[in-house]
Amino acid sequence: MPSERFRNVNSSAVVTRDLGHKPTCGVKWKRKQAMTSSQLEEMRGRKQMETRSKAAHLSQESSNAI
């Protein structure tokens, strides 16, 4: 059942503005809360920064010990 707003639209390429749809319950997988790809990318970036800062800290400590 098409919405009244989009009845005259022939192609999705014509729609260039935000449709205003907001999911109410988020993304679920097997009835459990799932992560979106943007959330995974954000987590990956944080992990990389943590790993690099730990490596830099260990490197600094080892150079100070010498």
The 8 nearest C-alpha neighbors of each residue, nearest first, counted from 0:
[[1, 2, 3, 6, 5, 4, 7, 8],
 [2, 0, 6, 3, 5, 4, 7, 8],
 [1, 3, 4, 5, 6, 0, 7, 8],
 [2, 4, 6, 5, 1, 7, 0, 8],
 [5, 3, 2, 6, 7, 1, 8, 18],
 [6, 4, 8, 7, 3, 2, 1, 9],
 [5, 7, 3, 8, 4, 2, 1, 9],
 [8, 6, 5, 9, 4, 3, 10, 2],
 [9, 7, 5, 6, 10, 13, 11, 14],
 [10, 8, 7, 11, 13, 6, 5, 12],
 [9, 11, 12, 13, 8, 14, 7, 5],
 [10, 12, 13, 14, 9, 8, 15, 5],
 [11, 13, 10, 14, 15, 9, 8, 16],
 [12, 14, 11, 10, 15, 8, 9, 16],
 [15, 13, 11, 12, 16, 10, 8, 17],
 [16, 14, 13, 17, 12, 11, 18, 10],
 [17, 15, 14, 18, 19, 13, 12, 11],
 [16, 18, 19, 15, 20, 14, 21, 13],
 [19, 17, 20, 16, 14, 15, 21, 4],
 [18, 20, 17, 21, 16, 22, 4, 15],
 [21, 19, 18, 22, 17, 23, 16, 25],
 [20, 22, 23, 19, 25, 18, 24, 17],
 [23, 21, 25, 24, 20, 26, 19, 27],
 [22, 24, 25, 21, 26, 20, 27, 19],
 [23, 25, 22, 26, 27, 32, 21, 33],
 [26, 24, 22, 23, 27, 32, 33, 21],
 [25, 27, 33, 32, 24, 28, 34, 35],
 [26, 28, 32, 33, 31, 30, 25, 29],
 [29, 27, 31, 30, 33, 32, 26, 34],
 [28, 30, 31, 27, 32, 33, 26, 34],
 [29, 31, 28, 27, 32, 33, 26, 24],
 [32, 30, 27, 28, 29, 33, 26, 34],
 [31, 33, 27, 26, 28, 30, 34, 25],
 [34, 32, 27, 26, 28, 31, 35, 25],
 [35, 33, 38, 39, 36, 32, 26, 37],
 [34, 36, 38, 37, 39, 33, 26, 40],
 [35, 37, 39, 38, 40, 34, 41, 33],
 [36, 38, 40, 39, 35, 41, 34, 42],
 [39, 37, 41, 35, 36, 40, 34, 42],
 [38, 40, 36, 42, 37, 41, 43, 35],
 [41, 39, 43, 37, 42, 38, 36, 44],
 [40, 42, 38, 44, 43, 39, 37, 45],
 [43, 41, 39, 45, 44, 40, 38, 46],
 [44, 42, 40, 46, 41, 45, 39, 47],
 [43, 45, 47, 41, 42, 46, 40, 48],
 [44, 46, 42, 48, 47, 43, 49, 41],
 [45, 47, 49, 43, 48, 44, 50, 42],
 [48, 46, 50, 44, 49, 45, 51, 43],
 [47, 49, 51, 45, 46, 50, 52, 44],
 [50, 48, 46, 52, 47, 51, 53, 45],
 [51, 49, 47, 53, 48, 52, 46, 54],
 [52, 50, 54, 48, 53, 49, 55, 47],
 [51, 53, 55, 49, 54, 50, 48, 56],
 [54, 52, 56, 50, 55, 51, 49, 57],
 [55, 53, 51, 57, 56, 52, 58, 50],
 [56, 54, 58, 52, 53, 57, 51, 59],
 [55, 57, 53, 59, 58, 54, 52, 60],
 [58, 56, 60, 54, 59, 55, 53, 61],
 [57, 59, 55, 61, 56, 60, 54, 62],
 [58, 60, 56, 62, 57, 61, 55, 63],
 [61, 59, 57, 63, 58, 62, 56, 64],
 [60, 62, 64, 58, 63, 59, 57, 65],
 [61, 63, 59, 65, 64, 60, 58, 57],
 [64, 62, 60, 61, 65, 59, 58, 57],
 [63, 65, 61, 62, 60, 59, 58, 57],
 [64, 62, 63, 61, 60, 59, 58, 57]]
